[in-house]
């Protein structure tokens, strides 16, 4: 009985970090696919946030943002958004927990690479050019993170359409010669 209890306790202790590693943060879901720009501010009418959003709305900046595979997260008044779409409260709180920031009165802007590492952090106003420059200075390994992930998913075999199971041992019909 004691051995079973010890084995169960050991299994539980070993598996707890593995379960905690799966994050419910939106940043974890973007890892490997896109670079996340996170802007945290106290108010949605913050001038730094408003200026950044206006600048990113310009066509040239939109194009640069898309070319660099970037997504914009904003948290203002405890309301989170991803590219202008509202996040639910649970995802917003997970995002805030994942950032592990202290209390600040200033607007804080963070840039995360595709590898999930924090690559840029600044208090106050940020311009799109600063963000683009930070992305352009990233190491080559980080820039190539997405093509490697895309190649791995492309290497998976295609599955048959739902509702039409394949026939195991038969070959495809060959045209008849007359």
CNS distance restraints for C-alpha pairs under 8 A (distance, minus, plus):
assign (resid   1 and name CA) (resid   5 and name CA) 6.35 0.50 0.50
assign (resid   2 and name CA) (resid   6 and name CA) 6.18 0.50 0.50
assign (resid   3 and name CA) (resid   7 and name CA) 6.03 0.50 0.50
assign (resid   4 and name CA) (resid   8 and name CA) 6.07 0.50 0.50
assign (resid   5 and name CA) (resid   9 and name CA) 6.10 0.50 0.50
assign (resid   6 and name CA) (resid  10 and name CA) 6.05 0.50 0.50
assign (resid   7 and name CA) (resid  11 and name CA) 6.11 0.50 0.50
assign (resid   8 and name CA) (resid  12 and name CA) 6.11 0.50 0.50
assign (resid   9 and name CA) (resid  13 and name CA) 6.09 0.50 0.50
assign (resid  10 and name CA) (resid  14 and name CA) 6.09 0.50 0.50
assign (resid  11 and name CA) (resid  15 and name CA) 6.10 0.50 0.50
assign (resid  12 and name CA) (resid  16 and name CA) 6.09 0.50 0.50
assign (resid  13 and name CA) (resid  17 and name CA) 7.78 0.50 0.50
assign (resid  14 and name CA) (resid  18 and name CA) 7.61 0.50 0.50
assign (resid  15 and name CA) (resid  19 and name CA) 6.34 0.50 0.50
assign (resid  16 and name CA) (resid  20 and name CA) 6.20 0.50 0.50
assign (resid  17 and name CA) (resid  21 and name CA) 6.11 0.50 0.50
assign (resid  18 and name CA) (resid  22 and name CA) 7.26 0.50 0.50
assign (resid  23 and name CA) (resid  28 and name CA) 6.27 0.50 0.50
assign (resid  24 and name CA) (resid  28 and name CA) 7.04 0.50 0.50
assign (resid  24 and name CA) (resid  29 and name CA) 7.91 0.50 0.50
assign (resid  24 and name CA) (resid  91 and name CA) 6.97 0.50 0.50
assign (resid  24 and name CA) (resid  94 and name CA) 6.27 0.50 0.50
assign (resid  25 and name CA) (resid  29 and name CA) 6.96 0.50 0.50
assign (resid  25 and name CA) (resid  91 and name CA) 5.99 0.50 0.50
assign (resid  25 and name CA) (resid  92 and name CA) 7.90 0.50 0.50
assign (resid  25 and name CA) (resid  94 and name CA) 4.79 0.50 0.50
assign (resid  25 and name CA) (resid  95 and name CA) 5.02 0.50 0.50
assign (resid  25 and name CA) (resid  98 and name CA) 6.59 0.50 0.50
assign (resid  26 and name CA) (resid  30 and name CA) 6.53 0.50 0.50
assign (resid  26 and name CA) (resid  91 and name CA) 6.42 0.50 0.50
assign (resid  26 and name CA) (resid  94 and name CA) 7.55 0.50 0.50
assign (resid  26 and name CA) (resid  95 and name CA) 6.28 0.50 0.50
assign (resid  27 and name CA) (resid  31 and name CA) 6.31 0.50 0.50
assign (resid  27 and name CA) (resid  36 and name CA) 7.02 0.50 0.50
assign (resid  27 and name CA) (resid  95 and name CA) 6.90 0.50 0.50
assign (resid  27 and name CA) (resid 116 and name CA) 7.39 0.50 0.50
assign (resid  28 and name CA) (resid 116 and name CA) 7.27 0.50 0.50
assign (resid  30 and name CA) (resid  34 and name CA) 5.61 0.50 0.50
assign (resid  30 and name CA) (resid  35 and name CA) 7.37 0.50 0.50
assign (resid  30 and name CA) (resid  36 and name CA) 7.43 0.50 0.50
assign (resid  30 and name CA) (resid 114 and name CA) 7.47 0.50 0.50
assign (resid  31 and name CA) (resid  35 and name CA) 7.60 0.50 0.50
assign (resid  31 and name CA) (resid 113 and name CA) 7.88 0.50 0.50
assign (resid  31 and name CA) (resid 114 and name CA) 5.23 0.50 0.50
assign (resid  31 and name CA) (resid 115 and name CA) 5.85 0.50 0.50
assign (resid  31 and name CA) (resid 116 and name CA) 5.45 0.50 0.50
assign (resid  32 and name CA) (resid 114 and name CA) 4.71 0.50 0.50
assign (resid  32 and name CA) (resid 115 and name CA) 5.76 0.50 0.50
assign (resid  32 and name CA) (resid 116 and name CA) 7.57 0.50 0.50
assign (resid  32 and name CA) (resid 145 and name CA) 6.22 0.50 0.50
assign (resid  32 and name CA) (resid 146 and name CA) 5.49 0.50 0.50
assign (resid  32 and name CA) (resid 149 and name CA) 6.68 0.50 0.50
assign (resid  33 and name CA) (resid  69 and name CA) 7.57 0.50 0.50
assign (resid  33 and name CA) (resid 114 and name CA) 6.10 0.50 0.50
assign (resid  33 and name CA) (resid 146 and name CA) 5.59 0.50 0.50
assign (resid  33 and name CA) (resid 149 and name CA) 7.84 0.50 0.50
assign (resid  34 and name CA) (resid  69 and name CA) 4.93 0.50 0.50
assign (resid  34 and name CA) (resid  70 and name CA) 5.45 0.50 0.50
assign (resid  34 and name CA) (resid  71 and name CA) 6.72 0.50 0.50
assign (resid  34 and name CA) (resid 113 and name CA) 7.44 0.50 0.50
assign (resid  34 and name CA) (resid 114 and name CA) 5.33 0.50 0.50
assign (resid  34 and name CA) (resid 146 and name CA) 7.64 0.50 0.50
assign (resid  35 and name CA) (resid  68 and name CA) 7.60 0.50 0.50
assign (resid  35 and name CA) (resid  69 and name CA) 5.96 0.50 0.50
assign (resid  35 and name CA) (resid  70 and name CA) 4.54 0.50 0.50
assign (resid  35 and name CA) (resid  71 and name CA) 6.21 0.50 0.50
assign (resid  35 and name CA) (resid 111 and name CA) 7.08 0.50 0.50
assign (resid  35 and name CA) (resid 112 and name CA) 5.58 0.50 0.50
assign (resid  35 and name CA) (resid 113 and name CA) 4.85 0.50 0.50
assign (resid  35 and name CA) (resid 114 and name CA) 4.99 0.50 0.50
assign (resid  35 and name CA) (resid 116 and name CA) 7.99 0.50 0.50
assign (resid  36 and name CA) (resid  70 and name CA) 5.67 0.50 0.50
assign (resid  36 and name CA) (resid  71 and name CA) 5.00 0.50 0.50
assign (resid  36 and name CA) (resid  72 and name CA) 6.05 0.50 0.50
assign (resid  36 and name CA) (resid  73 and name CA) 6.94 0.50 0.50
assign (resid  36 and name CA) (resid 111 and name CA) 5.73 0.50 0.50
assign (resid  36 and name CA) (resid 112 and name CA) 5.10 0.50 0.50
assign (resid  36 and name CA) (resid 113 and name CA) 6.83 0.50 0.50
assign (resid  36 and name CA) (resid 114 and name CA) 7.79 0.50 0.50
assign (resid  37 and name CA) (resid  70 and name CA) 6.90 0.50 0.50
assign (resid  37 and name CA) (resid  71 and name CA) 6.06 0.50 0.50
assign (resid  37 and name CA) (resid  72 and name CA) 4.89 0.50 0.50
assign (resid  37 and name CA) (resid  73 and name CA) 5.95 0.50 0.50
assign (resid  37 and name CA) (resid 109 and name CA) 7.02 0.50 0.50
assign (resid  37 and name CA) (resid 110 and name CA) 5.67 0.50 0.50
assign (resid  37 and name CA) (resid 111 and name CA) 4.52 0.50 0.50
assign (resid  37 and name CA) (resid 112 and name CA) 6.43 0.50 0.50
assign (resid  38 and name CA) (resid  72 and name CA) 6.06 0.50 0.50
assign (resid  38 and name CA) (resid  73 and name CA) 4.60 0.50 0.50
assign (resid  38 and name CA) (resid  74 and name CA) 5.72 0.50 0.50
assign (resid  38 and name CA) (resid  75 and name CA) 7.76 0.50 0.50
assign (resid  38 and name CA) (resid 109 and name CA) 5.61 0.50 0.50
assign (resid  38 and name CA) (resid 110 and name CA) 5.08 0.50 0.50
assign (resid  38 and name CA) (resid 111 and name CA) 6.35 0.50 0.50
assign (resid  39 and name CA) (resid  49 and name CA) 7.36 0.50 0.50
assign (resid  39 and name CA) (resid  72 and name CA) 7.71 0.50 0.50
assign (resid  39 and name CA) (resid  73 and name CA) 6.20 0.50 0.50
assign (resid  39 and name CA) (resid  74 and name CA) 4.75 0.50 0.50
assign (resid  39 and name CA) (resid  75 and name CA) 6.31 0.50 0.50
assign (resid  39 and name CA) (resid 107 and name CA) 6.98 0.50 0.50
assign (resid  39 and name CA) (resid 108 and name CA) 5.73 0.50 0.50
assign (resid  39 and name CA) (resid 109 and name CA) 4.47 0.50 0.50
assign (resid  39 and name CA) (resid 110 and name CA) 6.51 0.50 0.50
assign (resid  40 and name CA) (resid  74 and name CA) 5.95 0.50 0.50
assign (resid  40 and name CA) (resid  75 and name CA) 4.89 0.50 0.50
assign (resid  40 and name CA) (resid  76 and name CA) 6.26 0.50 0.50
assign (resid  40 and name CA) (resid 107 and name CA) 5.75 0.50 0.50
assign (resid  40 and name CA) (resid 108 and name CA) 5.22 0.50 0.50
assign (resid  40 and name CA) (resid 109 and name CA) 6.45 0.50 0.50
assign (resid  41 and name CA) (resid  46 and name CA) 7.03 0.50 0.50
assign (resid  41 and name CA) (resid  49 and name CA) 7.54 0.50 0.50
assign (resid  41 and name CA) (resid  74 and name CA) 7.88 0.50 0.50
assign (resid  41 and name CA) (resid  75 and name CA) 6.26 0.50 0.50
assign (resid  41 and name CA) (resid  76 and name CA) 5.06 0.50 0.50
assign (resid  41 and name CA) (resid  77 and name CA) 7.45 0.50 0.50
assign (resid  41 and name CA) (resid 105 and name CA) 7.71 0.50 0.50
assign (resid  41 and name CA) (resid 106 and name CA) 6.83 0.50 0.50
assign (resid  41 and name CA) (resid 107 and name CA) 4.65 0.50 0.50
assign (resid  41 and name CA) (resid 108 and name CA) 6.62 0.50 0.50
assign (resid  42 and name CA) (resid  46 and name CA) 7.45 0.50 0.50
assign (resid  42 and name CA) (resid  75 and name CA) 7.98 0.50 0.50
assign (resid  42 and name CA) (resid  76 and name CA) 5.31 0.50 0.50
assign (resid  42 and name CA) (resid  77 and name CA) 5.51 0.50 0.50
assign (resid  42 and name CA) (resid  78 and name CA) 7.78 0.50 0.50
assign (resid  42 and name CA) (resid 105 and name CA) 7.12 0.50 0.50
assign (resid  42 and name CA) (resid 106 and name CA) 7.99 0.50 0.50
assign (resid  42 and name CA) (resid 107 and name CA) 7.42 0.50 0.50
assign (resid  43 and name CA) (resid  76 and name CA) 4.98 0.50 0.50
assign (resid  43 and name CA) (resid  77 and name CA) 5.20 0.50 0.50
assign (resid  44 and name CA) (resid  49 and name CA) 7.34 0.50 0.50
assign (resid  44 and name CA) (resid  50 and name CA) 7.86 0.50 0.50
assign (resid  44 and name CA) (resid  76 and name CA) 5.04 0.50 0.50
assign (resid  44 and name CA) (resid  77 and name CA) 6.49 0.50 0.50
assign (resid  45 and name CA) (resid  49 and name CA) 7.32 0.50 0.50
assign (resid  45 and name CA) (resid  50 and name CA) 6.55 0.50 0.50
assign (resid  46 and name CA) (resid  50 and name CA) 6.17 0.50 0.50
assign (resid  46 and name CA) (resid 107 and name CA) 7.93 0.50 0.50
assign (resid  47 and name CA) (resid  51 and name CA) 5.95 0.50 0.50
assign (resid  48 and name CA) (resid  52 and name CA) 6.25 0.50 0.50
assign (resid  48 and name CA) (resid 107 and name CA) 6.89 0.50 0.50
assign (resid  48 and name CA) (resid 124 and name CA) 6.65 0.50 0.50
assign (resid  48 and name CA) (resid 125 and name CA) 4.87 0.50 0.50
assign (resid  48 and name CA) (resid 126 and name CA) 7.27 0.50 0.50
assign (resid  49 and name CA) (resid  53 and name CA) 6.16 0.50 0.50
assign (resid  49 and name CA) (resid 107 and name CA) 7.55 0.50 0.50
assign (resid  49 and name CA) (resid 125 and name CA) 7.61 0.50 0.50
assign (resid  50 and name CA) (resid  54 and name CA) 6.16 0.50 0.50
assign (resid  51 and name CA) (resid  55 and name CA) 6.12 0.50 0.50
assign (resid  52 and name CA) (resid  56 and name CA) 6.10 0.50 0.50
assign (resid  52 and name CA) (resid 125 and name CA) 7.69 0.50 0.50
assign (resid  52 and name CA) (resid 126 and name CA) 6.70 0.50 0.50
assign (resid  52 and name CA) (resid 127 and name CA) 6.21 0.50 0.50
assign (resid  52 and name CA) (resid 128 and name CA) 7.08 0.50 0.50
assign (resid  53 and name CA) (resid  57 and name CA) 6.20 0.50 0.50
assign (resid  54 and name CA) (resid  58 and name CA) 7.00 0.50 0.50
assign (resid  55 and name CA) (resid  61 and name CA) 6.97 0.50 0.50
assign (resid  55 and name CA) (resid 127 and name CA) 7.50 0.50 0.50
assign (resid  55 and name CA) (resid 128 and name CA) 6.92 0.50 0.50
assign (resid  56 and name CA) (resid  61 and name CA) 5.26 0.50 0.50
assign (resid  56 and name CA) (resid  62 and name CA) 5.75 0.50 0.50
assign (resid  56 and name CA) (resid  65 and name CA) 7.80 0.50 0.50
assign (resid  56 and name CA) (resid 128 and name CA) 6.70 0.50 0.50
assign (resid  57 and name CA) (resid  61 and name CA) 6.91 0.50 0.50
assign (resid  57 and name CA) (resid  62 and name CA) 6.17 0.50 0.50
assign (resid  58 and name CA) (resid  62 and name CA) 6.12 0.50 0.50
assign (resid  59 and name CA) (resid  63 and name CA) 6.18 0.50 0.50
assign (resid  60 and name CA) (resid  64 and name CA) 6.35 0.50 0.50
assign (resid  61 and name CA) (resid  65 and name CA) 5.95 0.50 0.50
assign (resid  61 and name CA) (resid 128 and name CA) 6.91 0.50 0.50
assign (resid  62 and name CA) (resid  66 and name CA) 6.17 0.50 0.50
assign (resid  63 and name CA) (resid  67 and name CA) 6.07 0.50 0.50
assign (resid  64 and name CA) (resid  68 and name CA) 6.26 0.50 0.50
assign (resid  64 and name CA) (resid 132 and name CA) 7.42 0.50 0.50
assign (resid  65 and name CA) (resid  69 and name CA) 6.48 0.50 0.50
assign (resid  65 and name CA) (resid  70 and name CA) 5.52 0.50 0.50
assign (resid  65 and name CA) (resid  71 and name CA) 7.76 0.50 0.50
assign (resid  65 and name CA) (resid 132 and name CA) 7.63 0.50 0.50
assign (resid  66 and name CA) (resid  70 and name CA) 6.07 0.50 0.50
assign (resid  68 and name CA) (resid 132 and name CA) 7.80 0.50 0.50
assign (resid  68 and name CA) (resid 135 and name CA) 7.36 0.50 0.50
assign (resid  71 and name CA) (resid  82 and name CA) 7.04 0.50 0.50
assign (resid  71 and name CA) (resid  83 and name CA) 6.10 0.50 0.50
assign (resid  72 and name CA) (resid  81 and name CA) 7.98 0.50 0.50
assign (resid  72 and name CA) (resid  82 and name CA) 5.74 0.50 0.50
assign (resid  72 and name CA) (resid  83 and name CA) 5.03 0.50 0.50
assign (resid  72 and name CA) (resid  84 and name CA) 7.87 0.50 0.50
assign (resid  73 and name CA) (resid  80 and name CA) 7.05 0.50 0.50
assign (resid  73 and name CA) (resid  81 and name CA) 5.51 0.50 0.50
assign (resid  73 and name CA) (resid  82 and name CA) 4.52 0.50 0.50
assign (resid  73 and name CA) (resid  83 and name CA) 6.24 0.50 0.50
assign (resid  73 and name CA) (resid  84 and name CA) 7.95 0.50 0.50
assign (resid  74 and name CA) (resid  79 and name CA) 7.98 0.50 0.50
assign (resid  74 and name CA) (resid  80 and name CA) 5.60 0.50 0.50
assign (resid  74 and name CA) (resid  81 and name CA) 5.23 0.50 0.50
assign (resid  74 and name CA) (resid  82 and name CA) 6.67 0.50 0.50
assign (resid  75 and name CA) (resid  79 and name CA) 5.42 0.50 0.50
assign (resid  75 and name CA) (resid  80 and name CA) 4.33 0.50 0.50
assign (resid  75 and name CA) (resid  81 and name CA) 6.48 0.50 0.50
assign (resid  75 and name CA) (resid  92 and name CA) 7.53 0.50 0.50
assign (resid  76 and name CA) (resid  80 and name CA) 6.62 0.50 0.50
assign (resid  78 and name CA) (resid  92 and name CA) 7.48 0.50 0.50
assign (resid  79 and name CA) (resid  86 and name CA) 7.49 0.50 0.50
assign (resid  79 and name CA) (resid  87 and name CA) 7.46 0.50 0.50
assign (resid  79 and name CA) (resid  89 and name CA) 7.31 0.50 0.50
assign (resid  79 and name CA) (resid  92 and name CA) 6.79 0.50 0.50
assign (resid  80 and name CA) (resid  86 and name CA) 6.01 0.50 0.50
assign (resid  80 and name CA) (resid  87 and name CA) 5.26 0.50 0.50
assign (resid  80 and name CA) (resid  88 and name CA) 7.45 0.50 0.50
assign (resid  80 and name CA) (resid  89 and name CA) 7.59 0.50 0.50
assign (resid  80 and name CA) (resid  91 and name CA) 7.92 0.50 0.50
assign (resid  80 and name CA) (resid  92 and name CA) 5.10 0.50 0.50
assign (resid  81 and name CA) (resid  85 and name CA) 5.15 0.50 0.50
assign (resid  81 and name CA) (resid  86 and name CA) 4.34 0.50 0.50
assign (resid  81 and name CA) (resid  87 and name CA) 5.15 0.50 0.50
assign (resid  81 and name CA) (resid  92 and name CA) 7.95 0.50 0.50
assign (resid  82 and name CA) (resid  86 and name CA) 6.46 0.50 0.50
assign (resid  82 and name CA) (resid  87 and name CA) 6.67 0.50 0.50
assign (resid  87 and name CA) (resid  91 and name CA) 6.06 0.50 0.50
assign (resid  87 and name CA) (resid  92 and name CA) 6.10 0.50 0.50
assign (resid  88 and name CA) (resid  92 and name CA) 6.27 0.50 0.50
assign (resid  89 and name CA) (resid  93 and name CA) 6.16 0.50 0.50
assign (resid  90 and name CA) (resid  94 and name CA) 6.14 0.50 0.50
assign (resid  91 and name CA) (resid  95 and name CA) 6.09 0.50 0.50
assign (resid  92 and name CA) (resid  96 and name CA) 6.31 0.50 0.50
assign (resid  93 and name CA) (resid  97 and name CA) 6.11 0.50 0.50
assign (resid  94 and name CA) (resid  98 and name CA) 5.99 0.50 0.50
assign (resid  95 and name CA) (resid  99 and name CA) 6.36 0.50 0.50
assign (resid  96 and name CA) (resid 100 and name CA) 6.76 0.50 0.50
assign (resid  96 and name CA) (resid 101 and name CA) 7.62 0.50 0.50
assign (resid  97 and name CA) (resid 101 and name CA) 7.95 0.50 0.50
assign (resid 106 and name CA) (resid 123 and name CA) 6.08 0.50 0.50
assign (resid 106 and name CA) (resid 124 and name CA) 5.84 0.50 0.50
assign (resid 107 and name CA) (resid 123 and name CA) 5.68 0.50 0.50
assign (resid 107 and name CA) (resid 124 and name CA) 5.01 0.50 0.50
assign (resid 107 and name CA) (resid 125 and name CA) 7.21 0.50 0.50
assign (resid 108 and name CA) (resid 121 and name CA) 7.25 0.50 0.50
assign (resid 108 and name CA) (resid 122 and name CA) 5.81 0.50 0.50
assign (resid 108 and name CA) (resid 123 and name CA) 4.49 0.50 0.50
assign (resid 108 and name CA) (resid 124 and name CA) 6.11 0.50 0.50
assign (resid 109 and name CA) (resid 120 and name CA) 7.91 0.50 0.50
assign (resid 109 and name CA) (resid 121 and name CA) 5.68 0.50 0.50
assign (resid 109 and name CA) (resid 122 and name CA) 5.34 0.50 0.50
assign (resid 109 and name CA) (resid 123 and name CA) 6.36 0.50 0.50
assign (resid 109 and name CA) (resid 124 and name CA) 7.62 0.50 0.50
assign (resid 109 and name CA) (resid 126 and name CA) 7.25 0.50 0.50
assign (resid 110 and name CA) (resid 118 and name CA) 7.06 0.50 0.50
assign (resid 110 and name CA) (resid 119 and name CA) 7.55 0.50 0.50
assign (resid 110 and name CA) (resid 120 and name CA) 5.48 0.50 0.50
assign (resid 110 and name CA) (resid 121 and name CA) 4.45 0.50 0.50
assign (resid 110 and name CA) (resid 122 and name CA) 6.63 0.50 0.50
assign (resid 111 and name CA) (resid 118 and name CA) 5.98 0.50 0.50
assign (resid 111 and name CA) (resid 119 and name CA) 5.52 0.50 0.50
assign (resid 111 and name CA) (resid 120 and name CA) 4.87 0.50 0.50
assign (resid 111 and name CA) (resid 121 and name CA) 6.48 0.50 0.50
assign (resid 111 and name CA) (resid 131 and name CA) 7.50 0.50 0.50
assign (resid 112 and name CA) (resid 116 and name CA) 5.60 0.50 0.50
assign (resid 112 and name CA) (resid 117 and name CA) 5.43 0.50 0.50
assign (resid 112 and name CA) (resid 118 and name CA) 4.48 0.50 0.50
assign (resid 112 and name CA) (resid 119 and name CA) 5.40 0.50 0.50
assign (resid 112 and name CA) (resid 120 and name CA) 7.10 0.50 0.50
assign (resid 113 and name CA) (resid 117 and name CA) 5.51 0.50 0.50
assign (resid 113 and name CA) (resid 118 and name CA) 6.50 0.50 0.50
assign (resid 113 and name CA) (resid 119 and name CA) 6.17 0.50 0.50
assign (resid 113 and name CA) (resid 135 and name CA) 7.86 0.50 0.50
assign (resid 113 and name CA) (resid 142 and name CA) 6.91 0.50 0.50
assign (resid 114 and name CA) (resid 142 and name CA) 6.49 0.50 0.50
assign (resid 114 and name CA) (resid 143 and name CA) 7.71 0.50 0.50
assign (resid 114 and name CA) (resid 145 and name CA) 6.54 0.50 0.50
assign (resid 114 and name CA) (resid 146 and name CA) 7.11 0.50 0.50
assign (resid 115 and name CA) (resid 142 and name CA) 6.40 0.50 0.50
assign (resid 115 and name CA) (resid 145 and name CA) 6.96 0.50 0.50
assign (resid 119 and name CA) (resid 134 and name CA) 7.48 0.50 0.50
assign (resid 119 and name CA) (resid 138 and name CA) 7.94 0.50 0.50
assign (resid 120 and name CA) (resid 131 and name CA) 7.98 0.50 0.50
assign (resid 120 and name CA) (resid 134 and name CA) 6.73 0.50 0.50
assign (resid 122 and name CA) (resid 126 and name CA) 7.43 0.50 0.50
assign (resid 126 and name CA) (resid 130 and name CA) 6.62 0.50 0.50
assign (resid 126 and name CA) (resid 131 and name CA) 7.61 0.50 0.50
assign (resid 127 and name CA) (resid 131 and name CA) 6.74 0.50 0.50
assign (resid 128 and name CA) (resid 132 and name CA) 6.07 0.50 0.50
assign (resid 129 and name CA) (resid 133 and name CA) 5.95 0.50 0.50
assign (resid 130 and name CA) (resid 134 and name CA) 6.18 0.50 0.50
assign (resid 131 and name CA) (resid 135 and name CA) 6.32 0.50 0.50
assign (resid 132 and name CA) (resid 136 and name CA) 6.07 0.50 0.50
assign (resid 133 and name CA) (resid 137 and name CA) 6.21 0.50 0.50
assign (resid 134 and name CA) (resid 138 and name CA) 6.66 0.50 0.50
assign (resid 138 and name CA) (resid 142 and name CA) 6.53 0.50 0.50
assign (resid 138 and name CA) (resid 143 and name CA) 6.78 0.50 0.50
assign (resid 139 and name CA) (resid 143 and name CA) 6.57 0.50 0.50
assign (resid 140 and name CA) (resid 144 and name CA) 6.21 0.50 0.50
assign (resid 141 and name CA) (resid 145 and name CA) 6.29 0.50 0.50
assign (resid 144 and name CA) (resid 148 and name CA) 6.54 0.50 0.50
assign (resid 145 and name CA) (resid 149 and name CA) 6.46 0.50 0.50
assign (resid 146 and name CA) (resid 150 and name CA) 6.03 0.50 0.50
assign (resid 147 and name CA) (resid 151 and name CA) 5.97 0.50 0.50
assign (resid 148 and name CA) (resid 152 and name CA) 6.23 0.50 0.50
assign (resid 149 and name CA) (resid 153 and name CA) 6.38 0.50 0.50
assign (resid 150 and name CA) (resid 154 and name CA) 6.07 0.50 0.50
assign (resid 151 and name CA) (resid 155 and name CA) 6.13 0.50 0.50
assign (resid 152 and name CA) (resid 156 and name CA) 6.97 0.50 0.50
assign (resid 160 and name CA) (resid 164 and name CA) 6.87 0.50 0.50
assign (resid 160 and name CA) (resid 165 and name CA) 6.70 0.50 0.50
assign (resid 160 and name CA) (resid 166 and name CA) 6.92 0.50 0.50
assign (resid 161 and name CA) (resid 165 and name CA) 7.58 0.50 0.50
